Amino acid sequence: MNTKDTPSLPDREQRFEEIMVGCADECENLSAFEVYLIEARHTPFAAT
């Protein structure tokens, strides 16, 4: 699944599982969330 599609998953647990798939430890979990937040965020306006 594409990272940008993850916010459309209706269940929070499903989103977490999709983000953390293949993570072995806490450091990898945090890195996966960082990548998700960077790639999936949508700003309502362009920053200047």
DSSP file (Angstrom, degrees, kcal/mol; ACC not computed):
  #  RESIDUE AA STRUCTURE BP1 BP2  ACC     N-H-->O    O-->H-N    N-H-->O    O-->H-N    TCO  KAPPA ALPHA  PHI   PSI    X-CA   Y-CA   Z-CA
    1    1 A M              0   0    0      0, 0.0     2,-0.2     0, 0.0     5,-0.0   0.000 360.0 360.0 360.0 143.1    0.0    0.0    0.0
    2    2 A N    >>  -     0   0    0      1,-0.1     3,-1.6     2,-0.0     4,-0.7  -0.505 360.0-125.9 -73.3 141.0    1.1    3.5   -0.8
    3    3 A T  G >4 S+     0   0    0      1,-0.3     3,-1.0     2,-0.2    -1,-0.1   0.851 110.4  59.0 -57.3 -35.9    1.9    5.7    2.3
    4    4 A K  G 34 S+     0   0    0      1,-0.2    -1,-0.3     2,-0.2     4,-0.2   0.700 101.5  55.9 -69.6 -17.8   -0.4    8.3    1.0
    5    5 A D  G X4 S+     0   0    0     -3,-1.6     3,-1.5     1,-0.2     4,-0.3   0.665  85.2  84.2 -84.4 -17.6   -3.3    5.8    1.1
    6    6 A T  G X< S+     0   0    0     -3,-1.0     3,-2.0    -4,-0.7    -1,-0.2   0.856  80.6  59.7 -58.5 -41.0   -2.8    4.9    4.8
    7    7 A P  G 3  S+     0   0    0      0, 0.0    -1,-0.3     0, 0.0    -2,-0.1   0.755  97.0  64.0 -61.1 -19.9   -4.8    7.9    6.2
    8    8 A S  G <  S+     0   0    0     -3,-1.5    -2,-0.2    -4,-0.2    -3,-0.1   0.601  74.2 108.2 -80.8  -9.2   -7.9    6.5    4.3
    9    9 A L    <   -     0   0    0     -3,-2.0     6,-0.1    -4,-0.3    -3,-0.0  -0.532  65.9-145.8 -67.2 129.5   -7.9    3.3    6.4
   10   10 A P  S    S+     0   0    0      0, 0.0     2,-0.5     0, 0.0    -1,-0.1   0.792  76.2  66.6 -71.9 -28.2  -10.9    3.5    8.7
   11   11 A D  S  > S-     0   0    0      1,-0.1     4,-2.0     2,-0.0     3,-0.2  -0.814  70.3-146.0-102.3 130.3   -9.4    1.7   11.7
   12   12 A R  H  > S+     0   0    0     -2,-0.5     4,-2.5     1,-0.2     5,-0.2   0.892 101.5  54.1 -58.4 -42.3   -6.6    3.2   13.7
   13   13 A E  H  > S+     0   0    0      1,-0.2     4,-2.5     2,-0.2    -1,-0.2   0.882 106.6  52.1 -62.3 -38.0   -5.1   -0.2   14.4
   14   14 A Q  H  > S+     0   0    0      2,-0.2     4,-2.4     1,-0.2    -1,-0.2   0.907 109.3  50.1 -63.4 -41.0   -5.1   -1.0   10.7
   15   15 A R  H  X S+     0   0    0     -4,-2.0     4,-2.3     2,-0.2    -2,-0.2   0.934 110.8  48.8 -62.8 -45.5   -3.2    2.2   10.1
   16   16 A F  H  X S+     0   0    0     -4,-2.5     4,-2.5     1,-0.2    -2,-0.2   0.919 111.8  49.0 -60.6 -44.1   -0.6    1.4   12.7
   17   17 A E  H  < S+     0   0    0     -4,-2.5     4,-0.4     1,-0.2    -1,-0.2   0.899 111.2  50.0 -62.3 -40.6   -0.1   -2.1   11.4
   18   18 A E  H >< S+     0   0    0     -4,-2.4     3,-0.5     1,-0.2    -1,-0.2   0.883 113.5  45.9 -65.9 -38.2    0.3   -0.7    7.8
   19   19 A I  H 3< S+     0   0    0     -4,-2.3    -2,-0.2     1,-0.2    -1,-0.2   0.896 118.1  41.3 -70.3 -40.9    2.9    1.8    9.0
   20   20 A M  T >< S+     0   0    0     -4,-2.5     3,-2.1    -5,-0.2    -1,-0.2   0.230  77.4 139.5 -97.5  14.3    4.9   -0.6   11.2
   21   21 A V  T <  S+     0   0    0     -3,-0.5     3,-0.1    -4,-0.4    -3,-0.1  -0.395  77.9  11.1 -61.1 128.3    4.9   -3.6    8.8
   22   22 A G  T 3  S+     0   0    0      1,-0.3     2,-0.3    -2,-0.1    -1,-0.3   0.463  90.0 141.9  84.3   2.0    8.3   -5.2    8.9
   23   23 A C    <   -     0   0    0     -3,-2.1    -1,-0.3     1,-0.1     3,-0.1  -0.607  31.3-170.4 -79.7 135.4    9.6   -3.3   11.9
   24   24 A A        +     0   0    0     -2,-0.3     2,-0.3     1,-0.1    -1,-0.1   0.742  62.5   4.5 -97.6 -27.6   11.7   -5.3   14.3
   25   25 A D  S  > S-     0   0    0      1,-0.0     4,-2.0     0, 0.0     5,-0.1  -0.847  84.7 -82.9-148.9-177.5   12.1   -3.0   17.2
   26   26 A E  H  > S+     0   0    0     -2,-0.3     4,-2.5     1,-0.2     5,-0.2   0.857 121.5  56.0 -63.6 -37.6   11.1    0.4   18.7
   27   27 A C  H  > S+     0   0    0      1,-0.2     4,-2.1     2,-0.2    -1,-0.2   0.912 109.1  46.7 -62.4 -42.1   13.7    2.4   16.8
   28   28 A E  H  > S+     0   0    0      2,-0.2     4,-2.5     1,-0.2    -1,-0.2   0.871 109.7  54.7 -67.7 -36.1   12.3    1.0   13.5
   29   29 A N  H  X S+     0   0    0     -4,-2.0     4,-2.2     2,-0.2    -2,-0.2   0.937 109.8  46.5 -60.1 -46.8    8.8    1.8   14.6
   30   30 A L  H  X S+     0   0    0     -4,-2.5     4,-2.1     1,-0.2    -2,-0.2   0.893 112.5  49.9 -64.4 -39.9    9.7    5.4   15.3
   31   31 A S  H  X S+     0   0    0     -4,-2.1     4,-2.5     2,-0.2    -1,-0.2   0.898 109.0  52.4 -64.6 -40.2   11.5    5.7   12.0
   32   32 A A  H  X S+     0   0    0     -4,-2.5     4,-2.5     1,-0.2    -2,-0.2   0.907 110.1  48.1 -63.0 -41.7    8.5    4.2   10.2
   33   33 A F  H  X S+     0   0    0     -4,-2.2     4,-2.9     2,-0.2    -1,-0.2   0.885 109.9  53.0 -66.4 -37.3    6.2    6.8   11.8
   34   34 A E  H  X S+     0   0    0     -4,-2.1     4,-2.2     2,-0.2    -2,-0.2   0.943 110.9  45.9 -62.0 -47.0    8.6    9.6   10.9
   35   35 A V  H  X S+     0   0    0     -4,-2.5     4,-2.6     1,-0.2     5,-0.3   0.924 113.5  50.4 -60.8 -44.6    8.6    8.5    7.2
   36   36 A Y  H  X S+     0   0    0     -4,-2.5     4,-2.9     1,-0.2     5,-0.3   0.939 110.9  47.8 -58.8 -48.5    4.8    8.2    7.3
   37   37 A L  H  X S+     0   0    0     -4,-2.9     4,-0.9     1,-0.2    -1,-0.2   0.870 114.2  46.9 -64.6 -36.4    4.3   11.7    8.8
   38   38 A I  H  < S+     0   0    0     -4,-2.2    -1,-0.2    -5,-0.2    -2,-0.2   0.922 120.4  37.2 -69.3 -43.9    6.7   13.3    6.3
   39   39 A E  H  < S+     0   0    0     -4,-2.6    -2,-0.2    -5,-0.2    -3,-0.2   0.816 120.5  42.8 -80.6 -31.0    5.2   11.5    3.2
   40   40 A A  H  < S+     0   0    0     -4,-2.9    -1,-0.2    -5,-0.3    -3,-0.2   0.543  82.5 111.2 -98.6  -7.2    1.5   11.5    4.2
   41   41 A R     <  -     0   0    0     -4,-0.9     2,-0.5    -5,-0.3   -37,-0.0  -0.395  48.1-160.6 -72.2 146.4    0.9   15.0    5.6
   42   42 A H        -     0   0    0     -2,-0.1    -2,-0.0     2,-0.0    -1,-0.0  -0.976   4.0-154.2-128.2 115.8   -1.2   17.4    3.5
   43   43 A T        -     0   0    0     -2,-0.5     4,-0.0     1,-0.1     3,-0.0  -0.719  14.9-138.2 -89.8 141.3   -0.9   21.1    4.2
   44   44 A P  S    S+     0   0    0      0, 0.0     2,-0.3     0, 0.0    -1,-0.1   0.552  85.0  21.1 -76.0  -6.0   -3.9   23.2    3.4
   45   45 A F  S    S-     0   0    0      0, 0.0     2,-0.4     0, 0.0    -2,-0.0  -0.975  87.5 -95.7-154.4 162.8   -1.7   25.9    1.9
   46   46 A A        -     0   0    0     -2,-0.3     2,-0.2     2,-0.0     0, 0.0  -0.701  36.9-133.2 -85.6 131.5    1.7   26.5    0.5
   47   47 A A              0   0    0     -2,-0.4    -1,-0.0     1,-0.1    -4,-0.0  -0.576 360.0 360.0 -81.6 146.9    4.4   27.8    2.9
   48   48 A T              0   0    0     -2,-0.2    -1,-0.1     0, 0.0    -2,-0.0   0.391 360.0 360.0-117.7 360.0    6.5   30.7    1.7
